[in-house]
Amino acid sequence: MGNESDPLCLDCGRSSRMDPDVDTLICAKCGGTELHDHMGLDGLLCPKCREGTLKMTDRPMMVS
């Protein structure tokens, strides 16, 4: 039994399902290494617009 999570790549914006204890933390789409767990994204630069910052709210992630 693994410990899968859905880290978000801050280089390209792709979310991938992986087990950080088993899988290499490299984005399958772009090869980037800036993978972060969704719960730790508050205050980081938005990988899509590259202008706003990600903010955790009661709803899904918001960009401000």
All heavy atoms as TSV, in Angstrom:
chain	resi	resn	atom	element	x	y	z
A	1	MET	N	N	0.850	-1.173	0.000
A	1	MET	CA	C	0.000	0.000	0.000
A	1	MET	C	C	0.896	1.237	0.000
A	1	MET	O	O	1.819	1.348	0.780
A	1	MET	CB	C	-0.904	-0.005	1.219
A	1	MET	CG	C	-1.857	1.153	1.252
A	1	MET	SD	S	-3.013	1.057	2.618
A	1	MET	CE	C	-4.081	-0.207	2.005
A	2	GLY	N	N	0.624	2.176	-0.889
A	2	GLY	CA	C	1.457	3.359	-1.030
A	2	GLY	C	C	0.839	4.588	-0.399
A	2	GLY	O	O	-0.195	4.541	0.249
A	3	ASN	N	N	1.518	5.688	-0.610
A	3	ASN	CA	C	1.089	6.966	-0.075
A	3	ASN	C	C	0.963	7.945	-1.243
A	3	ASN	O	O	1.725	8.882	-1.356
A	3	ASN	CB	C	2.112	7.459	0.945
A	3	ASN	CG	C	1.687	8.732	1.606
A	3	ASN	OD1	O	0.514	9.063	1.636
A	3	ASN	ND2	N	2.640	9.480	2.129
A	4	GLU	N	N	0.002	7.697	-2.141
A	4	GLU	CA	C	-0.129	8.519	-3.335
A	4	GLU	C	C	-0.616	9.921	-3.015
A	4	GLU	O	O	-1.419	10.125	-2.118
A	4	GLU	CB	C	-1.089	7.878	-4.329
A	4	GLU	CG	C	-0.496	6.722	-5.058
A	4	GLU	CD	C	-1.373	6.250	-6.210
A	4	GLU	OE1	O	-2.521	6.704	-6.324
A	4	GLU	OE2	O	-0.893	5.419	-6.978
A	5	SER	N	N	-0.097	10.867	-3.774
A	5	SER	CA	C	-0.557	12.240	-3.689
A	5	SER	C	C	-0.639	12.778	-5.112
A	5	SER	O	O	-0.259	12.111	-6.064
A	5	SER	CB	C	0.397	13.080	-2.837
A	5	SER	OG	O	1.671	13.139	-3.447
A	6	ASP	N	N	-1.145	13.983	-5.260
A	6	ASP	CA	C	-1.279	14.618	-6.572
A	6	ASP	C	C	-0.471	15.912	-6.583
A	6	ASP	O	O	-1.042	17.007	-6.571
A	6	ASP	CB	C	-2.746	14.945	-6.876
A	6	ASP	CG	C	-3.596	13.709	-7.027
A	6	ASP	OD1	O	-3.144	12.766	-7.677
A	6	ASP	OD2	O	-4.712	13.695	-6.490
A	7	PRO	N	N	0.852	15.833	-6.595
A	7	PRO	CA	C	1.629	17.073	-6.574
A	7	PRO	C	C	1.431	17.872	-7.869
A	7	PRO	O	O	1.218	17.308	-8.938
A	7	PRO	CB	C	3.073	16.607	-6.435
A	7	PRO	CG	C	3.078	15.212	-6.946
A	7	PRO	CD	C	1.719	14.659	-6.650
A	8	LEU	N	N	1.501	19.186	-7.734
A	8	LEU	CA	C	1.360	20.096	-8.860
A	8	LEU	C	C	2.748	20.549	-9.288
A	8	LEU	O	O	3.562	20.954	-8.453
A	8	LEU	CB	C	0.533	21.315	-8.447
A	8	LEU	CG	C	0.337	22.393	-9.499
A	8	LEU	CD1	C	-0.584	21.893	-10.609
A	8	LEU	CD2	C	-0.224	23.649	-8.879
A	9	CYS	N	N	3.020	20.488	-10.579
A	9	CYS	CA	C	4.289	20.958	-11.120
A	9	CYS	C	C	4.178	22.462	-11.323
A	9	CYS	O	O	3.335	22.928	-12.087
A	9	CYS	CB	C	4.614	20.257	-12.437
A	9	CYS	SG	S	6.137	20.863	-13.197
A	10	LEU	N	N	5.017	23.235	-10.658
A	10	LEU	CA	C	4.981	24.679	-10.809
A	10	LEU	C	C	5.696	25.142	-12.073
A	10	LEU	O	O	5.642	26.312	-12.425
A	10	LEU	CB	C	5.585	25.361	-9.581
A	10	LEU	CG	C	4.795	25.171	-8.295
A	10	LEU	CD1	C	5.435	25.948	-7.156
A	10	LEU	CD2	C	3.343	25.556	-8.452
A	11	ASP	N	N	6.354	24.233	-12.769
A	11	ASP	CA	C	6.991	24.581	-14.040
A	11	ASP	C	C	5.980	24.590	-15.181
A	11	ASP	O	O	6.022	25.454	-16.045
A	11	ASP	CB	C	8.129	23.611	-14.366
A	11	ASP	CG	C	9.301	23.747	-13.404
A	11	ASP	OD1	O	9.577	24.881	-12.955
A	11	ASP	OD2	O	9.941	22.731	-13.094
A	12	CYS	N	N	5.047	23.607	-15.208
A	12	CYS	CA	C	4.103	23.520	-16.326
A	12	CYS	C	C	2.633	23.516	-15.901
A	12	CYS	O	O	1.751	23.641	-16.736
A	12	CYS	CB	C	4.392	22.275	-17.165
A	12	CYS	SG	S	3.960	20.706	-16.369
A	13	GLY	N	N	2.334	23.321	-14.617
A	13	GLY	CA	C	0.957	23.337	-14.136
A	13	GLY	C	C	0.262	21.995	-14.136
A	13	GLY	O	O	-0.910	21.905	-13.804
A	14	ARG	N	N	0.965	20.918	-14.485
A	14	ARG	CA	C	0.338	19.588	-14.516
A	14	ARG	C	C	0.318	18.976	-13.115
A	14	ARG	O	O	1.273	19.069	-12.362
A	14	ARG	CB	C	1.113	18.681	-15.455
A	14	ARG	CG	C	0.516	17.294	-15.519
A	14	ARG	CD	C	1.299	16.401	-16.423
A	14	ARG	NE	N	0.709	15.069	-16.430
A	14	ARG	CZ	C	0.998	14.157	-17.315
A	14	ARG	NH1	N	1.859	14.405	-18.270
A	14	ARG	NH2	N	0.432	12.979	-17.260
A	15	SER	N	N	-0.772	18.315	-12.810
A	15	SER	CA	C	-0.904	17.563	-11.571
A	15	SER	C	C	-0.788	16.088	-11.915
A	15	SER	O	O	-1.432	15.613	-12.845
A	15	SER	CB	C	-2.264	17.852	-10.933
A	15	SER	OG	O	-2.389	17.197	-9.710
A	16	SER	N	N	0.062	15.366	-11.195
A	16	SER	CA	C	0.298	13.951	-11.486
A	16	SER	C	C	0.146	13.124	-10.226
A	16	SER	O	O	0.559	13.541	-9.154
A	16	SER	CB	C	1.716	13.745	-12.023
A	16	SER	OG	O	1.945	14.499	-13.167
A	17	ARG	N	N	-0.432	11.955	-10.355
A	17	ARG	CA	C	-0.577	11.051	-9.216
A	17	ARG	C	C	0.717	10.262	-9.067
A	17	ARG	O	O	1.176	9.632	-10.007
A	17	ARG	CB	C	-1.743	10.100	-9.426
A	17	ARG	CG	C	-1.989	9.216	-8.213
A	17	ARG	CD	C	-3.375	8.664	-8.237
A	17	ARG	NE	N	-4.325	9.725	-7.938
A	17	ARG	CZ	C	-4.926	9.872	-6.768
A	17	ARG	NH1	N	-4.704	9.024	-5.806
A	17	ARG	NH2	N	-5.771	10.844	-6.558
A	18	MET	N	N	1.331	10.351	-7.881
A	18	MET	CA	C	2.559	9.608	-7.626
A	18	MET	C	C	2.731	9.363	-6.143
A	18	MET	O	O	2.099	10.000	-5.316
A	18	MET	CB	C	3.770	10.340	-8.202
A	18	MET	CG	C	3.997	11.718	-7.655
A	18	MET	SD	S	5.434	12.570	-8.343
A	18	MET	CE	C	5.123	12.547	-10.071
A	19	ASP	N	N	3.594	8.429	-5.830
A	19	ASP	CA	C	3.929	8.099	-4.450
A	19	ASP	C	C	5.322	8.655	-4.180
A	19	ASP	O	O	6.303	8.166	-4.733
A	19	ASP	CB	C	3.916	6.583	-4.259
A	19	ASP	CG	C	4.186	6.157	-2.833
A	19	ASP	OD1	O	4.711	6.979	-2.045
A	19	ASP	OD2	O	3.890	5.005	-2.495
A	20	PRO	N	N	5.441	9.696	-3.352
A	20	PRO	CA	C	6.746	10.320	-3.119
A	20	PRO	C	C	7.768	9.394	-2.464
A	20	PRO	O	O	8.962	9.646	-2.544
A	20	PRO	CB	C	6.422	11.516	-2.224
A	20	PRO	CG	C	5.080	11.245	-1.666
A	20	PRO	CD	C	4.370	10.339	-2.616
A	21	ASP	N	N	7.303	8.302	-1.837
A	21	ASP	CA	C	8.232	7.353	-1.222
A	21	ASP	C	C	8.809	6.380	-2.247
A	21	ASP	O	O	9.828	5.750	-1.994
A	21	ASP	CB	C	7.538	6.556	-0.120
A	21	ASP	CG	C	7.128	7.437	1.047
A	21	ASP	OD1	O	7.792	8.476	1.272
A	21	ASP	OD2	O	6.154	7.098	1.730
A	22	VAL	N	N	8.169	6.264	-3.410
A	22	VAL	CA	C	8.578	5.284	-4.421
A	22	VAL	C	C	8.982	5.956	-5.731
A	22	VAL	O	O	9.997	5.615	-6.326
A	22	VAL	CB	C	7.438	4.269	-4.684
A	22	VAL	CG1	C	7.816	3.300	-5.781
A	22	VAL	CG2	C	7.078	3.534	-3.413
A	23	ASP	N	N	8.174	6.910	-6.194
A	23	ASP	CA	C	8.385	7.537	-7.492
A	23	ASP	C	C	9.422	8.655	-7.424
A	23	ASP	O	O	9.564	9.327	-6.410
A	23	ASP	CB	C	7.064	8.125	-8.012
A	23	ASP	CG	C	5.997	7.072	-8.202
A	23	ASP	OD1	O	6.334	5.973	-8.669
A	23	ASP	OD2	O	4.835	7.342	-7.869
A	24	THR	N	N	10.122	8.856	-8.535
A	24	THR	CA	C	11.027	9.984	-8.669
A	24	THR	C	C	10.178	11.231	-8.832
A	24	THR	O	O	9.266	11.257	-9.647
A	24	THR	CB	C	11.922	9.804	-9.909
A	24	THR	OG1	O	12.599	8.566	-9.809
A	24	THR	CG2	C	12.927	10.914	-10.021
A	25	LEU	N	N	10.456	12.257	-8.063
A	25	LEU	CA	C	9.647	13.471	-8.105
A	25	LEU	C	C	10.081	14.366	-9.267
A	25	LEU	O	O	10.640	15.441	-9.094
A	25	LEU	CB	C	9.721	14.207	-6.774
A	25	LEU	CG	C	9.105	13.448	-5.606
A	25	LEU	CD1	C	9.238	14.231	-4.320
A	25	LEU	CD2	C	7.649	13.123	-5.874
A	26	ILE	N	N	9.778	13.878	-10.465
A	26	ILE	CA	C	10.035	14.602	-11.700
A	26	ILE	C	C	8.744	14.594	-12.509
A	26	ILE	O	O	8.115	13.555	-12.664
A	26	ILE	CB	C	11.175	13.944	-12.508
A	26	ILE	CG1	C	12.482	14.011	-11.709
A	26	ILE	CG2	C	11.341	14.611	-13.860
A	26	ILE	CD1	C	13.633	13.279	-12.357
A	27	CYS	N	N	8.349	15.753	-13.016
A	27	CYS	CA	C	7.113	15.872	-13.785
A	27	CYS	C	C	7.196	15.039	-15.056
A	27	CYS	O	O	8.160	15.141	-15.822
A	27	CYS	CB	C	6.864	17.334	-14.126
A	27	CYS	SG	S	5.387	17.599	-15.126
A	28	ALA	N	N	6.168	14.228	-15.297
A	28	ALA	CA	C	6.120	13.380	-16.486
A	28	ALA	C	C	5.909	14.197	-17.760
A	28	ALA	O	O	6.267	13.758	-18.841
A	28	ALA	CB	C	4.998	12.351	-16.345
A	29	LYS	N	N	5.351	15.395	-17.642
A	29	LYS	CA	C	5.080	16.221	-18.821
A	29	LYS	C	C	6.304	17.032	-19.246
A	29	LYS	O	O	6.697	17.018	-20.401
A	29	LYS	CB	C	3.908	17.161	-18.552
A	29	LYS	CG	C	3.574	18.044	-19.737
A	29	LYS	CD	C	2.384	18.939	-19.445
A	29	LYS	CE	C	2.093	19.826	-20.648
A	29	LYS	NZ	N	1.026	20.771	-20.339
A	30	CYS	N	N	6.909	17.765	-18.293
A	30	CYS	CA	C	7.981	18.690	-18.672
A	30	CYS	C	C	9.352	18.333	-18.111
A	30	CYS	O	O	10.341	18.958	-18.461
A	30	CYS	CB	C	7.619	20.108	-18.259
A	30	CYS	SG	S	7.734	20.424	-16.477
A	31	GLY	N	N	9.402	17.352	-17.209
A	31	GLY	CA	C	10.676	16.976	-16.606
A	31	GLY	C	C	11.096	17.892	-15.466
A	31	GLY	O	O	12.195	17.778	-14.940
A	32	GLY	N	N	10.212	18.817	-15.077
A	32	GLY	CA	C	10.512	19.762	-14.000
A	32	GLY	C	C	10.572	19.087	-12.639
A	32	GLY	O	O	10.035	17.997	-12.433
A	33	THR	N	N	11.218	19.751	-11.708
A	33	THR	CA	C	11.361	19.207	-10.358
A	33	THR	C	C	10.675	20.069	-9.303
A	33	THR	O	O	10.812	19.807	-8.121
A	33	THR	CB	C	12.852	19.063	-9.994
A	33	THR	OG1	O	13.492	20.339	-10.117
A	33	THR	CG2	C	13.540	18.051	-10.894
A	34	GLU	N	N	9.928	21.077	-9.733
A	34	GLU	CA	C	9.213	21.948	-8.801
A	34	GLU	C	C	7.828	21.371	-8.514
A	34	GLU	O	O	6.806	21.967	-8.853
A	34	GLU	CB	C	9.098	23.367	-9.365
A	34	GLU	CG	C	10.382	24.142	-9.313
A	34	GLU	CD	C	10.835	24.402	-7.890
A	34	GLU	OE1	O	10.006	24.741	-7.036
A	34	GLU	OE2	O	12.038	24.242	-7.642
A	35	LEU	N	N	7.787	20.194	-7.903
A	35	LEU	CA	C	6.529	19.527	-7.575
A	35	LEU	C	C	6.177	19.806	-6.124
A	35	LEU	O	O	7.010	19.643	-5.238
A	35	LEU	CB	C	6.654	18.022	-7.810
A	35	LEU	CG	C	6.939	17.620	-9.254
A	35	LEU	CD1	C	7.363	16.178	-9.330
A	35	LEU	CD2	C	5.734	17.863	-10.117
A	36	HIS	N	N	4.937	20.236	-5.900
A	36	HIS	CA	C	4.486	20.585	-4.557
A	36	HIS	C	C	3.128	19.956	-4.286
A	36	HIS	O	O	2.259	19.944	-5.153
A	36	HIS	CB	C	4.369	22.107	-4.405
A	36	HIS	CG	C	5.672	22.808	-4.482
A	36	HIS	ND1	N	6.456	23.029	-3.378
A	36	HIS	CD2	C	6.351	23.318	-5.538
A	36	HIS	CE1	C	7.554	23.665	-3.748
A	36	HIS	NE2	N	7.510	23.851	-5.058
A	37	ASP	N	N	2.942	19.487	-3.067
A	37	ASP	CA	C	1.658	18.961	-2.633
A	37	ASP	C	C	0.642	20.094	-2.643
A	37	ASP	O	O	0.979	21.243	-2.324
A	37	ASP	CB	C	1.797	18.383	-1.216
A	37	ASP	CG	C	0.521	17.736	-0.756
A	37	ASP	OD1	O	0.269	16.592	-1.134
A	37	ASP	OD2	O	-0.226	18.405	-0.011
A	38	HIS	N	N	-0.592	19.806	-3.006
A	38	HIS	CA	C	-1.632	20.839	-3.106
A	38	HIS	C	C	-1.853	21.579	-1.794
A	38	HIS	O	O	-2.229	22.739	-1.804
A	38	HIS	CB	C	-2.948	20.238	-3.589
A	38	HIS	CG	C	-2.915	19.913	-5.049
A	38	HIS	ND1	N	-3.827	19.090	-5.635
A	38	HIS	CD2	C	-2.084	20.281	-6.042
A	38	HIS	CE1	C	-3.570	18.978	-6.925
A	38	HIS	NE2	N	-2.508	19.688	-7.189
A	39	MET	N	N	-1.614	20.924	-0.672
A	39	MET	CA	C	-1.831	21.580	0.617
A	39	MET	C	C	-0.715	22.578	0.944
A	39	MET	O	O	-0.855	23.376	1.852
A	39	MET	CB	C	-1.943	20.537	1.731
A	39	MET	CG	C	-3.108	19.574	1.541
A	39	MET	SD	S	-4.698	20.398	1.272
A	39	MET	CE	C	-4.995	21.045	2.889
A	40	GLY	N	N	0.381	22.559	0.190
A	40	GLY	CA	C	1.498	23.461	0.463
A	40	GLY	C	C	1.695	24.515	-0.615
A	40	GLY	O	O	2.800	25.035	-0.772
A	41	LEU	N	N	0.649	24.856	-1.351
A	41	LEU	CA	C	0.780	25.798	-2.460
A	41	LEU	C	C	0.483	27.251	-2.092
A	41	LEU	O	O	0.763	28.147	-2.876
A	41	LEU	CB	C	-0.161	25.382	-3.607
A	41	LEU	CG	C	0.176	24.068	-4.285
A	41	LEU	CD1	C	-0.920	23.698	-5.273
A	41	LEU	CD2	C	1.518	24.135	-4.973
A	42	ASP	N	N	-0.063	27.482	-0.909
A	42	ASP	CA	C	-0.472	28.829	-0.514
A	42	ASP	C	C	0.705	29.809	-0.622
A	42	ASP	O	O	1.769	29.592	-0.065
A	42	ASP	CB	C	-1.003	28.808	0.918
A	42	ASP	CG	C	-1.799	30.044	1.261
A	42	ASP	OD1	O	-2.535	30.532	0.394
A	42	ASP	OD2	O	-1.679	30.527	2.399
A	43	GLY	N	N	0.504	30.863	-1.400
A	43	GLY	CA	C	1.511	31.913	-1.536
A	43	GLY	C	C	2.509	31.704	-2.670
A	43	GLY	O	O	3.317	32.587	-2.938
A	44	LEU	N	N	2.459	30.567	-3.365
A	44	LEU	CA	C	3.388	30.310	-4.456
A	44	LEU	C	C	2.873	30.910	-5.762
A	44	LEU	O	O	1.683	31.106	-5.947
A	44	LEU	CB	C	3.609	28.810	-4.625
A	44	LEU	CG	C	4.263	28.096	-3.441
A	44	LEU	CD1	C	4.375	26.603	-3.719
A	44	LEU	CD2	C	5.632	28.684	-3.146
A	45	LEU	N	N	3.775	31.199	-6.682
A	45	LEU	CA	C	3.433	31.776	-7.978
A	45	LEU	C	C	2.565	30.817	-8.780
A	45	LEU	O	O	2.844	29.622	-8.849
A	45	LEU	CB	C	4.716	32.077	-8.752
A	45	LEU	CG	C	4.577	32.776	-10.089
A	45	LEU	CD1	C	4.055	34.203	-9.894
A	45	LEU	CD2	C	5.924	32.810	-10.793
A	46	CYS	N	N	1.508	31.345	-9.408
A	46	CYS	CA	C	0.611	30.537	-10.225
A	46	CYS	C	C	1.365	30.002	-11.438
A	46	CYS	O	O	1.953	30.783	-12.188
A	46	CYS	CB	C	-0.572	31.373	-10.679
A	46	CYS	SG	S	-1.660	30.507	-11.848
A	47	PRO	N	N	1.362	28.668	-11.657
A	47	PRO	CA	C	2.084	28.109	-12.790
A	47	PRO	C	C	1.421	28.389	-14.136
A	47	PRO	O	O	2.051	28.248	-15.179
A	47	PRO	CB	C	2.099	26.608	-12.506
A	47	PRO	CG	C	0.920	26.372	-11.643
A	47	PRO	CD	C	0.747	27.627	-10.831
A	48	LYS	N	N	0.172	28.838	-14.128
A	48	LYS	CA	C	-0.536	29.104	-15.384
A	48	LYS	C	C	-0.312	30.541	-15.865
A	48	LYS	O	O	0.166	30.766	-16.967
A	48	LYS	CB	C	-2.031	28.826	-15.221
A	48	LYS	CG	C	-2.796	28.944	-16.511
A	48	LYS	CD	C	-4.215	28.478	-16.358
A	48	LYS	CE	C	-4.933	28.563	-17.696
A	48	LYS	NZ	N	-6.290	28.080	-17.602
A	49	CYS	N	N	-0.633	31.516	-15.026
A	49	CYS	CA	C	-0.533	32.913	-15.460
A	49	CYS	C	C	0.825	33.534	-15.137
A	49	CYS	O	O	1.192	34.543	-15.721
A	49	CYS	CB	C	-1.653	33.752	-14.846
A	49	CYS	SG	S	-1.486	34.053	-13.070
A	50	ARG	N	N	1.562	32.954	-14.195
A	50	ARG	CA	C	2.882	33.448	-13.778
A	50	ARG	C	C	2.849	34.889	-13.272
A	50	ARG	O	O	3.844	35.583	-13.283
A	50	ARG	CB	C	3.896	33.335	-14.908
A	50	ARG	CG	C	4.064	31.965	-15.471
A	50	ARG	CD	C	5.278	31.308	-14.906
A	50	ARG	NE	N	5.475	30.002	-15.541
A	50	ARG	CZ	C	5.737	28.917	-14.871
A	50	ARG	NH1	N	5.875	28.975	-13.582
A	50	ARG	NH2	N	5.897	27.771	-15.472
A	51	GLU	N	N	1.658	35.330	-12.829
A	51	GLU	CA	C	1.533	36.692	-12.312
A	51	GLU	C	C	0.966	36.707	-10.901
A	51	GLU	O	O	1.457	37.415	-10.048
A	51	GLU	CB	C	0.654	37.533	-13.231
A	51	GLU	CG	C	1.269	37.784	-14.594
A	51	GLU	CD	C	0.355	38.563	-15.514
A	51	GLU	OE1	O	-0.679	39.083	-15.046
A	51	GLU	OE2	O	0.662	38.637	-16.711
A	52	GLY	N	N	-0.095	35.927	-10.666
A	52	GLY	CA	C	-0.734	35.896	-9.356
A	52	GLY	C	C	-0.121	34.834	-8.464
A	52	GLY	O	O	0.740	34.063	-8.875
A	53	THR	N	N	-0.562	34.829	-7.233
A	53	THR	CA	C	-0.117	33.806	-6.291
A	53	THR	C	C	-1.291	32.908	-5.920
A	53	THR	O	O	-2.440	33.345	-5.939
A	53	THR	CB	C	0.481	34.424	-5.012
A	53	THR	OG1	O	-0.477	35.303	-4.427
A	53	THR	CG2	C	1.752	35.188	-5.309
A	54	LEU	N	N	-0.991	31.670	-5.625
A	54	LEU	CA	C	-2.021	30.700	-5.248
A	54	LEU	C	C	-2.442	30.951	-3.811
A	54	LEU	O	O	-1.620	31.283	-2.954
A	54	LEU	CB	C	-1.474	29.284	-5.408
A	54	LEU	CG	C	-1.054	28.925	-6.834
A	54	LEU	CD1	C	-0.351	27.588	-6.839
A	54	LEU	CD2	C	-2.248	28.899	-7.762
A	55	LYS	N	N	-3.733	30.800	-3.549
A	55	LYS	CA	C	-4.272	31.041	-2.213
A	55	LYS	C	C	-5.237	29.930	-1.844
A	55	LYS	O	O	-6.152	29.630	-2.607
A	55	LYS	CB	C	-4.977	32.391	-2.180
A	55	LYS	CG	C	-5.516	32.750	-0.832
A	55	LYS	CD	C	-6.109	34.134	-0.846
A	55	LYS	CE	C	-6.604	34.463	0.550
A	55	LYS	NZ	N	-6.968	35.850	0.694
A	56	MET	N	N	-5.030	29.316	-0.693
A	56	MET	CA	C	-5.929	28.275	-0.213
A	56	MET	C	C	-7.179	28.934	0.352
A	56	MET	O	O	-7.105	29.901	1.090
A	56	MET	CB	C	-5.265	27.443	0.888
A	56	MET	CG	C	-4.066	26.649	0.422
A	56	MET	SD	S	-4.476	25.341	-0.735
A	56	MET	CE	C	-5.425	24.246	0.294
A	57	THR	N	N	-8.350	28.403	-0.044
A	57	THR	CA	C	-9.638	28.892	0.445
A	57	THR	C	C	-10.509	27.688	0.784
A	57	THR	O	O	-10.070	26.549	0.662
A	57	THR	CB	C	-10.345	29.748	-0.627
A	57	THR	OG1	O	-10.622	28.931	-1.755
A	57	THR	CG2	C	-9.489	30.940	-1.047
A	58	ASP	N	N	-11.756	27.952	1.175
A	58	ASP	CA	C	-12.700	26.856	1.441
A	58	ASP	C	C	-13.035	26.117	0.139
A	58	ASP	O	O	-13.397	24.966	0.142
A	58	ASP	CB	C	-14.001	27.396	2.037
A	58	ASP	CG	C	-13.772	28.016	3.398
A	58	ASP	OD1	O	-12.683	27.824	3.965
A	58	ASP	OD2	O	-14.686	28.698	3.885
A	59	ARG	N	N	-12.955	26.824	-0.972
A	59	ARG	CA	C	-13.232	26.271	-2.285
A	59	ARG	C	C	-11.923	25.797	-2.890
A	59	ARG	O	O	-10.871	25.911	-2.280
A	59	ARG	CB	C	-13.849	27.353	-3.163
A	59	ARG	CG	C	-15.148	27.866	-2.610
A	59	ARG	CD	C	-15.658	28.948	-3.461
A	59	ARG	NE	N	-16.802	29.576	-2.817
A	59	ARG	CZ	C	-17.568	30.442	-3.418
A	59	ARG	NH1	N	-17.323	30.802	-4.640
A	59	ARG	NH2	N	-18.586	30.966	-2.781
A	60	PRO	N	N	-11.971	25.327	-4.128
A	60	PRO	CA	C	-10.710	24.960	-4.785
A	60	PRO	C	C	-9.741	26.142	-4.825
A	60	PRO	O	O	-10.121	27.279	-4.623
A	60	PRO	CB	C	-11.145	24.560	-6.191
A	60	PRO	CG	C	-12.564	24.124	-6.032
A	60	PRO	CD	C	-13.129	25.012	-4.946
A	61	MET	N	N	-8.497	25.868	-5.120
A	61	MET	CA	C	-7.431	26.872	-5.129
A	61	MET	C	C	-7.835	28.102	-5.936
A	61	MET	O	O	-8.406	28.001	-7.011
A	61	MET	CB	C	-6.189	26.242	-5.751
A	61	MET	CG	C	-4.963	27.095	-5.704
A	61	MET	SD	S	-4.272	27.350	-4.082
A	61	MET	CE	C	-3.781	25.724	-3.645
A	62	MET	N	N	-7.533	29.284	-5.407
A	62	MET	CA	C	-7.823	30.547	-6.073
A	62	MET	C	C	-6.502	31.247	-6.382
A	62	MET	O	O	-5.522	31.066	-5.681
A	62	MET	CB	C	-8.652	31.456	-5.151
A	62	MET	CG	C	-9.938	30.865	-4.657
A	62	MET	SD	S	-11.234	30.840	-5.874
A	62	MET	CE	C	-11.574	32.549	-6.049
A	63	VAL	N	N	-6.493	32.071	-7.414
A	63	VAL	CA	C	-5.326	32.891	-7.734
A	63	VAL	C	C	-5.675	34.325	-7.392
A	63	VAL	O	O	-6.719	34.838	-7.758
A	63	VAL	CB	C	-4.956	32.780	-9.237
A	63	VAL	CG1	C	-3.794	33.708	-9.561
A	63	VAL	CG2	C	-4.624	31.357	-9.588
A	64	SER	N	N	-4.771	34.986	-6.679
A	64	SER	CA	C	-5.020	36.388	-6.328
A	64	SER	C	C	-3.901	37.251	-6.864
A	64	SER	O	O	-2.863	36.804	-7.240
A	64	SER	CB	C	-5.140	36.553	-4.818
A	64	SER	OG	O	-3.974	36.127	-4.175
